[in-house]
Every structure is written in C-alpha cells, then in structure tokens.
Amino acid sequence: MSQALDGVRILDFTHVQSGPTCTQLLAWFGADVIKVERAGAGDITREQLRDIPDVDSLYFTMLNHNKRSVTIDTKNPEGKQVLEALIQKCDVLVENFAPGALDRMGFTWERIQELNPRMIVASVKGFGPGPYEDCKVYENVAQCAGGAASTTGFDDGPPVVTGAQIGDSGTGLHLALGIVTALFQRTQTGRGQRVLAAMQDGVLNLCRVKLRDQQRLERNGQMKEYPQYPNGTFGEAVPRAGNASGGGQPGWILKCKGWETDPNAYIYFITQAPVWAKICSVIGKEEWATHPDYATPAARLPHLKDIFAEIERWTMTKTKFEAMQILNKYDIPCGPILSMKEIAEEPSLRKTGTIVEVDHPTRGKYLTVGNPIKLSDSPTEVKRSPLLGEHTDEVMAELGYSPEQISALRTAGAI
C-alpha cells in the first residue's frame, strides 16, 4: 500500500528536537527525508544524554526514524555544489538554524528560488519578526515566552514548565502542517514558498484558553472556575490554576489508594454537570444532588474545594484503576495518572503502534513513540534511525554521481 507522501523529497537541515520532530512525522507519512549532517559529528543529539558509550543516543534515535543520512561539508566548494544539486531535486528544505545561518551559507531565499522555484523552505525559529527575532530559543524558554509557564503551577509557587515538549515538538508539529499545506497550494500555483513556525507562536497557540481567560479577567475581575475563587484574590494577569481544568467542567487531581508510597497513585476527576447525580451516588452523598448549595454548576463553584475533598475521601479507598472501572460505568469523566513505566508496559499502546520496539544495529532493541496520527490508507512502519552518513553514497548515486566522482568528493572532504 502506498503512503500519503510518497514521491515527496525533503532536504532535512534540522537538528536537536523541533525540526527533527517535523521531518520525522513527514517521513512516517512516506516522504523521503534526506538528513544532511556534518561528517564525523552529525546532529549534536547523537552524543547527548548517551546511555551506551559511543552509540547514538535515544535522544537522536527517537527523533530521526525513517530518514536517510548524508554527510556534506557545505563550506567546501564541491560540497556546496552537491547541496545545490540536492536543492534542485528536492521539494522541501527544512531548517532550524540560528537566525541568518542559511543566508550566511549562501543559500538565501532568492538563491534557492533560482535553483528550484518549486522549493518550499520551512523554518523553525524561536520568535517571529519583532524585538526578539534574533534570539536563540530552547524548549523551556519557548514555554516561558509563549505564556505557558506563567499559567502553570500553583498560586503560592513559582512559574513551572511542563514535561510535555510543547516548545520544540509542539512547534515541529505546527511546521509539518505548514509544509503539507504549502505542498497542497503548490499543486495549484506551481510555486514554492517560505513557511515559518516560531516557537513562541506555537506555544501561544497551545495556550489559547489562557489568552481567552486574560480577556475574561480584565472584563470581570475574577474567574469563578479558578481555585482562587471565592476566597483568594485575582491580580491583573491570569493566575496559576494548579490542577484546575480552567474550563466549564471543573476537575482536580485526587489521591488514590497507595499514594503514600506511589507518586503516581492519583486520578484526574471531572465533576461534569450531566453526571452530577451519579457522582453524588457513587461517593455516598446523594443529598448533594438536590441540595441548593450543590445542585447546579453555578452553586457548586464556591464549594469546589470541599467537593473535591469529599470525592478524594472516596478515591483514597480505591486504586486509580479500581476507581476508573467504577466511574466509567457511570460515564463520569476521569483518567489515571500514568507513569512513563506504566505507559511503556501498556499492551494496547503497543498494539496500536503508539509505542514501538525498534531494533538498531549498534544499540539493539529500544522503545520509541510511533506515529500519533493514524491514516487508514497510509499505515506507518517505524524504521530505525540512520547511522551517520549511512546513505551518502546512495543519495549521491541518485543525483547522478559516478563511483569515481563520489570517491573524489570524499577525498576532497566535500562529503
């Protein structure tokens, strides 16, 4: 069965996480992703956070599946010619260099258009145009600059960054959508274009409900679904809301049996209005279903802390999975706090390809995430990441270079 992006060739100049997330997703959908790396070194993540000496790290392998690796010295005149040949053959160039780096290499937008007017140039940057556009940005900086950190954590503590890589991987996912959209538009116009995904913009897009709440706060001076209501105070900016959902369905993380020794013996519990009577019945508070202080969502808002404390007294008598089994019978929204160990060992995630075991020639078998997007007519096979320069000769031959020419380029240090 063919894949959705069969025939699309990606020139991958990305490194670390944001760009490789994007190009790996495109490779999973069938694009031919040619990763350009420095000879002898390659992507810096090959050696970062290694758990096995002199073997590509999990950081690298889990971000570069289904790609081909070539090594090119772009400062070498002959290496530059090889890169020009690749630009002429590829559909998309993806990069997450520091601002201006591609221009300094001699590959301005204008030069790329001369070589290939159908080329799409996609870039991850820390910030979009503005006062900070020349600044380097990493994951946690993006979370802070995009509004996530200021609204994460508890009101009596400092801002907190999340373990989800919303700055790097989140922006990579945005960029992948931009690339596919530009490819579709090219079928109508025949022209390439530039695609930009700024990390600050990507994080803000994922924090849109907090921008919504900023405007609500400015209008009303308070937000009744936040834990600061009714006894706390609101300032000028959206506060940190702990584990509150921040939406119309109040929720909180509650202890379950074993919480004293298991840091993940918790469940997320949502007091959804349509099942309120069922919640009251399950926790043994049937009278709350009709009591004027609890019967309606508006009446419950000032009492949420007391309500969740009572629900927690019930959840603490059950393991998180026992609580889930009972609550799901009544369609009460809830979810266990799953550790990475529990996720890694969950059979259903293996079955769906969300967690995949891959065999690597030097690392051996390891677990990685699979494609989170499932297409019925374009199944994803997760293939191991490439060794450094593993496909250089193969790609050079596809460009029309003879074995003798490839050998000469290698001798000259161009590849």
WOWOKA-V641543 format. One record per residue. PHI is phi in degrees with one decimal (999 if undefined). OMEGA is omega in radians with two decimals (999 if undefined). D_LAST is the distance of its C-alpha to the last C-alpha in whole Angstrom. Layout:
# WOWOKA-V641543
PHI,OMEGA,D_LAST
PHI,OMEGA,D_LAST
This chain:
# WOWOKA-V641543
999,3.14,34
-71.0,3.12,32
-107.6,-2.99,31
-58.3,-3.07,31
-108.2,3.03,28
-54.1,3.11,27
92.7,3.10,25
-90.4,-3.11,24
-113.8,-3.07,20
-110.9,3.02,19
-95.3,-2.95,16
-100.3,3.09,16
-102.5,-3.04,15
-96.4,-3.14,18
-150.2,-3.12,18
62.5,-2.96,21
-124.5,-3.00,24
-62.1,3.13,25
-67.3,3.10,22
-58.4,3.05,21
-59.5,3.14,25
-62.7,-3.05,25
-71.0,3.07,22
-65.2,3.11,23
-61.8,3.11,26
-64.7,3.10,25
-65.1,3.10,23
-60.8,3.13,27
-87.2,3.00,28
109.1,3.10,26
-68.4,3.05,23
-87.0,-3.08,20
-99.6,3.13,18
-103.5,-3.09,14
-87.9,-3.14,13
-91.8,-3.09,10
-132.2,3.08,10
-78.6,3.12,9
-60.5,3.09,7
83.0,-3.09,10
-130.6,-3.14,12
74.2,3.09,12
-53.1,-3.07,15
-59.4,-3.11,18
-73.2,3.05,20
-58.5,-3.07,19
-111.7,-3.12,21
-83.1,3.06,24
57.9,-3.13,27
-66.3,3.02,26
-109.3,3.07,29
-129.9,-3.10,27
-58.2,3.03,26
59.9,3.08,22
-125.0,3.11,22
-51.2,-3.09,20
-69.7,3.02,23
-62.6,3.10,26
-55.4,-3.14,25
-74.0,-3.01,21
-62.1,-3.07,22
-80.1,3.13,25
-118.2,-3.01,23
-135.6,3.07,20
-68.6,2.98,22
64.1,-3.14,21
-109.6,2.99,18
-111.6,-3.11,15
-109.9,3.00,11
-125.3,3.06,8
-111.1,-3.14,5
-139.9,3.00,4
-92.5,-3.06,6
-72.9,3.08,9
-86.9,3.09,11
-80.4,-3.11,9
-52.9,3.14,11
-72.6,3.04,9
-64.5,3.11,6
-64.9,3.09,10
-66.0,3.08,11
-61.4,3.14,9
-63.9,3.10,10
-61.8,3.11,13
-64.4,3.10,13
-66.0,3.13,13
-60.5,3.14,16
-67.9,-3.08,18
-95.4,-3.02,18
-96.7,3.13,18
-96.6,-3.04,22
-138.4,2.96,21
-111.8,-3.13,19
-116.4,-3.12,20
-143.9,2.99,19
-135.3,3.06,21
-68.1,2.97,20
-61.8,-3.11,23
-51.9,3.07,25
86.2,-3.05,24
-64.1,-3.12,20
-64.0,3.10,19
-62.6,-3.12,21
-66.5,3.07,20
-76.3,-3.12,16
95.4,-3.11,18
-113.9,3.04,18
-70.3,3.09,22
-58.1,-3.12,24
-64.8,3.14,25
-66.6,3.11,22
-63.2,3.11,21
-64.4,3.08,24
-63.6,-3.11,24
-73.0,-3.06,21
-157.5,-3.10,22
-65.4,3.11,26
-92.3,-3.08,26
-70.2,3.02,23
-100.2,3.13,24
-109.0,-3.06,23
-113.2,-3.03,24
-131.4,2.90,24
-100.5,3.04,26
-130.5,3.14,27
-68.9,-3.12,30
-129.6,3.00,33
-81.5,-3.14,33
-54.4,-3.11,35
150.2,-3.02,37
-65.5,-3.06,38
-111.9,-2.99,35
-63.8,-3.14,32
-95.3,-3.10,30
-87.2,3.03,31
-79.7,-3.07,28
-134.6,3.02,30
-118.8,-3.04,30
-44.3,-3.02,31
-69.4,3.05,35
-63.4,3.13,35
-63.3,3.12,34
-61.5,-3.13,37
-73.1,-3.09,39
-74.0,-3.12,39
-91.9,3.06,39
97.0,-3.07,43
-71.6,-3.03,42
-64.7,-3.09,43
-66.6,-3.10,46
-109.8,-3.11,47
-114.0,-3.12,46
113.3,-3.13,48
-107.0,-3.00,52
-61.0,-3.10,54
-95.4,-3.13,55
-131.5,-3.11,52
-75.8,3.01,49
-58.0,-3.08,46
-133.1,3.03,44
-90.3,-3.11,40
-93.2,3.08,40
-72.3,3.06,38
-71.7,-3.06,37
-83.9,-3.07,33
-73.8,3.11,35
-77.9,-3.11,33
-79.5,-3.09,29
-64.0,3.12,30
-60.9,3.12,33
-70.3,3.07,31
-59.9,3.10,28
-66.3,3.08,30
-61.5,-3.11,32
-64.3,3.13,29
-60.0,3.09,28
-64.2,3.11,32
-61.4,3.14,31
-65.7,-3.14,28
-62.1,3.11,30
-65.3,3.12,33
-65.6,3.08,31
-63.4,3.12,29
-65.2,3.14,33
-64.3,3.13,34
-62.7,3.09,32
-64.9,3.13,34
-93.5,-3.01,36
-101.1,-3.06,35
77.0,-3.06,32
-112.4,2.98,30
-82.8,3.08,28
-159.4,3.10,29
-93.3,3.10,28
-123.8,-3.14,28
-122.0,2.97,29
-124.2,3.10,30
-88.4,-3.09,31
-62.8,3.09,32
-59.0,-3.13,35
-64.9,-3.13,36
-63.8,3.11,35
-64.2,3.13,37
-61.7,3.11,40
-59.8,3.11,40
-78.2,-3.14,40
-108.1,-3.02,43
-59.6,-3.12,45
-66.6,3.10,48
-76.1,3.01,48
-67.0,3.01,48
-57.2,-3.08,51
-68.7,3.09,53
-60.6,-3.14,53
-72.5,3.07,55
-65.6,3.14,57
-64.0,3.13,58
-63.3,-3.13,58
-81.3,-2.98,61
-110.7,3.11,63
80.7,3.11,62
-161.0,3.07,61
-135.8,-2.93,60
-68.8,-3.13,62
-87.8,3.09,59
-86.0,-3.09,58
-67.1,3.09,59
-70.4,3.12,60
-91.9,0.10,63
-102.1,-2.97,66
-96.9,-3.14,66
-90.1,-3.13,63
-123.5,3.08,62
-112.5,3.06,60
-98.4,-3.09,58
-85.0,-3.08,57
-115.4,3.10,53
-55.6,-3.10,52
-84.0,2.99,53
-73.8,-2.95,51
-114.4,3.13,53
59.2,3.14,52
-102.7,3.09,52
-65.7,-3.11,54
-72.3,-3.11,52
73.4,-3.13,53
-128.9,-3.07,54
-78.8,-3.14,57
-116.0,-3.07,57
-58.9,3.13,58
-142.4,3.13,56
-159.2,3.06,55
-89.1,-3.04,54
-121.5,3.12,57
-69.0,3.01,57
-123.4,-3.14,58
-55.1,3.12,59
94.1,-3.07,57
-62.9,-3.11,56
-63.7,-3.10,57
-117.3,-3.14,55
-107.8,-3.09,52
-67.4,3.14,50
-117.7,3.09,49
-83.7,-3.10,53
-140.0,3.09,53
-137.8,3.02,54
-92.9,-3.01,53
-123.2,-3.13,56
-115.7,-3.14,57
-89.5,-3.11,61
-66.8,-3.03,60
-57.5,-3.08,64
-62.4,-3.12,64
-111.4,-3.10,64
-58.2,-3.13,66
-61.9,3.11,69
-66.8,3.09,67
-60.1,3.14,66
-58.9,-3.13,69
-67.1,-3.10,70
-62.1,-3.06,68
-90.4,3.08,68
78.5,3.11,72
-122.1,-3.08,72
-56.1,-3.09,74
-66.7,3.14,76
-67.8,-3.10,73
-61.6,-3.11,73
-119.0,-3.12,76
-65.9,-3.08,76
-60.2,3.13,76
-80.9,-3.03,74
-133.2,-2.95,71
-68.4,-3.10,72
-119.5,3.11,70
-55.9,-3.13,66
-64.8,-3.14,67
-68.2,-3.09,70
-76.6,-3.02,67
-53.4,3.14,65
-69.4,-3.04,67
-113.0,-3.02,67
-59.8,-3.12,64
-62.6,3.12,64
-67.9,3.14,67
-63.2,-3.13,66
-68.2,3.08,63
-64.1,3.12,64
-70.5,3.10,67
-63.4,-3.13,64
-64.5,3.07,62
-59.7,3.09,65
-77.5,-3.09,65
-64.0,-3.13,61
-70.8,3.08,62
-92.6,-3.09,64
-130.3,2.93,61
-69.5,-3.11,58
-62.8,3.13,55
-78.8,3.04,55
-64.8,3.12,59
-62.2,3.11,59
-60.1,-3.10,56
-60.1,3.13,58
-70.6,-3.05,62
-65.5,-3.13,60
-66.9,3.08,58
-60.7,-3.09,62
-106.9,3.14,63
58.4,3.09,60
-86.3,-3.06,60
-64.7,-3.14,56
-162.7,3.10,54
-162.6,-3.13,51
-75.2,2.98,50
-81.6,-3.07,48
-95.3,3.06,46
-77.2,3.07,44
-62.3,3.09,40
-64.9,3.13,41
-64.9,3.12,44
-65.7,-3.13,41
-61.6,-3.07,39
-98.9,-3.08,42
-77.7,-3.07,43
-61.8,-3.08,43
-64.2,3.12,44
-71.9,3.05,40
-68.4,-3.06,39
-64.3,-3.11,41
-86.1,-3.11,40
81.4,3.08,36
-74.9,2.96,36
-115.8,-3.04,35
-130.0,3.00,33
-98.0,-3.08,32
-121.0,3.10,29
-104.3,-3.08,27
-117.3,-3.03,24
-64.7,3.11,23
-111.9,-3.13,23
-86.5,-2.99,25
88.9,-3.08,28
-80.9,3.08,30
-150.3,3.10,30
-94.1,3.06,32
-147.4,3.03,30
-77.5,3.04,31
-99.4,-3.14,31
-65.9,-3.14,32
-76.4,-3.11,35
-109.4,-3.06,35
-106.0,3.06,37
-108.5,-3.06,37
-66.4,-3.11,39
-103.4,-3.12,38
-143.1,-3.10,34
-65.3,-3.11,34
-100.0,2.96,31
-108.5,-3.13,29
-81.2,3.14,27
-106.6,-3.06,24
-59.1,3.06,23
-71.0,-3.08,20
-81.4,2.94,16
-72.1,-3.08,15
-59.4,3.10,12
69.7,-3.04,9
-58.4,-3.02,12
-112.6,-3.09,11
-57.4,-3.11,8
-62.6,-3.13,9
-60.8,-3.11,12
-69.3,3.12,11
-60.4,3.10,10
-63.0,3.11,13
-65.6,3.10,15
-80.9,3.09,14
101.9,3.12,15
-78.5,3.10,12
-81.7,3.09,14
-55.8,3.14,13
-67.5,3.12,13
-66.7,3.11,11
-63.2,3.12,8
-62.7,-3.14,9
-65.9,3.10,9
-63.8,3.12,6
-67.4,3.11,5
-63.3,-3.13,8
-78.7,3.14,8
78.7,-3.11,6
-80.2,-3.13,4
-133.6,999,0
